[in-house]
Amino acid sequence: MPYDICGLGTLATDVLMMLDTLPQKDSFCLVRHTEMQPGGSGTNTIVQAARLGSCCAYLGTVGDDAEGRVVICSLKEEGVDASHVYIRPGERTTRTEIAVDAQGNKCIFLIMGDAFFKLRLNQKDRTLLHEAKVFFTDLLPGWAAMSALREAFYNEQKIAVSLEVGVSLFAEMGVTADQIRESLRIADLVVPCRDAVRELTGTDDPFEAAKKMRPYCRGIIVYTRGKKGSVAFLPDGRIVETPACPVKAVDTTGAGDSFMGALMHAYLVKEKPIEEALRFAASCAALTCTGVGARYYPPQGYPNLETI
């Protein structure tokens, strides 16, 4: 069957630790509550797109452990085709441990395990990839992500890239700065984190950074700025600033993933104007912050894309 979005990227379980305040150096804090939830930036993003109506599939590897079963079951429950998420016997699934304080501030610890980097694309995976309108990746695991990116580009598919970590951490996980720049040259939509922007351009200022990135970035560059909203730099030189939606934030862990999933759904799948797509993504991200967990689903649901 044809898919709207095929994703390849990070997948994990999240262990949430709710605190009153994040600890200072060499200090203690009391954990009020712990909870295991499905997570991983890549799978969070694809789940958000699926919830909004995109037909999605995902590529990846997990271990034969409880965490791996949580990853696969959660994708299936959200309507994502997880038949190409493979189980590696005797290996461990990636997990994150996330400390969140009463104001929604957080600190994230990433434990990679040994299954994640073993993904190698077979012919059935490539066929799945070719059936999608959009290919999404956060560039991890690097070898598989770069291989799929090139195939999607040569197949003239739309490409969305999310950079969730800085260049130095990418390097520790086998993705070079040159590979990151290669991905930006062929992506239609790029949403980088602050660390990635700083290490690629030497500045935290999104306007200066966009000027430095434009020579090797053909698509739309979107910077998310928390309470300040987002700013998008279009290839034709236009700049679109979108305010954040004010909410009482409980946990901001999944805000960026929710934003990316909603933006892909609205702009690349439904082909809405970028201004409308950015407003829709901002609304979805804000609502995700009103509960605990990266995949929190608000009781009132998400806004209607046709009326946003």
N, C-alpha and C positions, 0 to 999 in steps of 0.2 A: 504494500500500500504506500501511496505517497505521504510524506510527512511535511509539516510546516517547518519544523526545526529539528536538526540532529545535533546533539551536544556531545562534546568530549572534553572532560576536564576533571576537576577535583571532585571527589566524593568521600564522605566521611560520616561518622556519628559525632554528635556534639554532647559533651558532658557539661551541663550548665551548673555553675556554682553561684548562688545568689548571696550577696554580701551587703552589709550596710555601707561600707566604704572600701575602696581598693587599698591594700596594704602599702605602706611606704617601705623603703629599703630596710632590710633586717628587722621587720616588724611582723606581728601576727594579726590575724583577723578571724572573726567567727563566720563560718559558712552557715547561713540560715536554712538553705534548701539546696538539694542537688536533684538533677533530672537528666536522663539520657534521651536525646532526640535525634532524628535523622538530620544530617547537615552536609557540609561541604559546599563551597561557593558555587561550583558548577552545577551540582544537582539542585541546590536551592533555586538557582536561576531558571533552570529548565522546568522545575515544578511550578514556579510562579507563572511562566508562560503557558503551561498546560492548564492551570487553574483558570486562566483568562480565556481559554478556548483554542489555543494552538495545539495541533496534533504533533506530539514530540516523541523522540526516541533518544536513547543515551548509550554511549560506548564507555566501557571501563572495566576494571578488575578489582575484586575484593578478596579477602581471605575467607576460609571456611570457619568463621567464628560468629558469635552473636552479633557483632557490629556489622559484619557483611550481610547477614540476613536482614538486619534493620534497614540497611541501604536499599537492598533489592525490593523488599516488601513495601517500603515507603514509596518507591517510584511506581510500582504496580498499583498501589492504592490511589495514587494521584493520576492514574491514566497514562503514565509514561511507559513506552515500550522498553522494558529492561531485559529483553532477550539477548542483548549483546553486552550485558554486564556479566563478566565471567568470574567464576569462583576458582581460586587457586588453593588446592589442598595444602594444609599445613602452614599456611601463611596468614599474616595479620592484616586487618583492614585499617586504613587511616582513621584517626580520630582527633578531635580537637577538644581541649579543656578550656572553657570560657568562664572567667570570673566577671560578674556583672554587679555593679553597685546600685544603690537605691535611685540614683539619678540616670541610670542607663549607660554609664561609662563602663568600658570593658577592657579586659586584657585576655589575649588569646594565645594558647600554647598548642602548637601543632606537633602531633606524633605520627610520623608518616607510615609506620609499619613497613612490610616488605612486599605486599601484593601490588600496590598502586602502580609502581614503575614498570611492571611486567607486561603491560598492554602492548600487543603487536597486532596490527590490522590484518585480518584475513580477507579473502575475496567477498565473503558474505557481509563483512563490515563495510567494505568499500561500496558494495551494491546499496546497502542501507544509506550510506552517506550520499550517494548520487541521487537517491530518491527524494532528498529534502530540498525545500526551497531555500532554507537558510542553514548555514553551518555556524555553530557557536563553539568557542573554546576559550579557556583561560590559560592556554599554553602549557598545561600540565596534564599528563606526563609528556615531556618535551618531544621525544622522538615520534611518538604516535600523533601528537597534536600538530607538529610541523608537517608530517606526511599527509595528514588529512587536510590541513590548510591548503597545501599546494594542489591537491586533487580537487578541492572545492573551487579554487581559483581557476584552474584549467577547465573545469566543468561549467564555469560561468555562473556559479551559485553566489547568492549574497552571503557575506561573511561578517560576523560580529565577534570582536575580541575584547575580553575583559582582562585587565592586568590587576590582579588582586594582591600582589606582593612586589617589593622593590627589586631592582636589577640584581643587587648583591645576593638576595635570597633566591632569586631565579637561578643565578649561577651555581649556588650550592646544590640545586636540584637538577642541574644539567642543561639549563637553557641559557644560551649566551645573549649578550646585548645585541649582537648582529642578528641572531634569530628573532629577537623581539622586534627589531627594526624591520626585518623582512616581513613579519606578520602585519605590521602597520602599513606597509606599502601596498598590501593586497586586501586589507579589510575595508568594508563599507562603513562600519561603525566601530569606534574604539572608545572604551570607557576605562581609563587608567586610574589607579589609586594614587594617593599623594606621594608615597615613597617612590613609586615607579617614575612619576613625573619628575621629581627632584633629581633622581639619579640619572635619568635620561637627558635632562636639560640643564641641571645646575640651578634651578630656581623653583620656588614654591608659588610664584605668581602665575595663575593660569593663562593670562593674556600673553605674557612673555614666553611661557612654555609652549603655547600653541604656535607662536611664530617660529620657534626653534624646531618643533616637531613637524610642521607642515611640509618641509622638503621631502620627508620620507613617510608621509602619512596622506594617502589619497582620499580617505573618507572623512566622515564627521567625527570630530573629537569632542567628547563630552566629559566635563569635569564635574563631579559631585562635591558639594561644599557643606554638607550637613545642614544646619539651620539657615545658611545663606542660599540654599537652593543649588541650582546647577547652571552651568554656562556651556553652551555648545558652539563650536567653531566649524562653520561649513566650508567646503572646498571653494565656494564662490566668494569667500571673504565675509559673508554675513556672520553676525554673532547673535545668538539667541540666549537671553538670560531668563531663567524660570525660577520664581520664588518657591521656597519650601512651603508645605502645608502645615500650619501650626497644630500640633497635637500634644497631649501630655505623654511624653515618651516613657515607656517602662523598660524597654530593652531594644537597643539600636543594632543588635548583632546582624540581622538580616536585611537591613535597609538597602544597602547597595545591591544585593542580589535581587531583591524585590524590584528595585528600580530598573535593573538591567533586563530582567525577564519581561517586565511590563513594556519597556521601551522597544525591545525586539518584537514583541507581539504587535504593538501598535504601529511602529514605523516600518519594520521589514516584512511582517506577515500581512497585516491589514493595510499597509501602505498609506497610512494617514500622514498629513503634513507634519514635519518635524516639530513645529510649535505645539500642535495638539498632542503628539506622542509624548513630548516632554512633560506637559501638564498632567497627562494621564499617569505617567511613570512616577511623578512626584506625589500624586495622590495615593497610589498603591504603596509606595515606600513609607509614607507617613503612617498609613493604617497598620502596616506590618510592625511598626514600632510601639503600638499601643498594647501589646501583650508580650509574653515571655517566649523566646525562641526564635530562631532564624526563619521558621516557616509558620509563624503565628498567622492564623486565619481569622480576621475580624468577624464578629457575629453578624454584622450588617452586610458582609460581603465587600466586594470591590466596586468602584464606580463604573458606570456604563460608558464604554469608550465612545459610543455614538452621541452622548450628551455632555461629555466632560467639558 
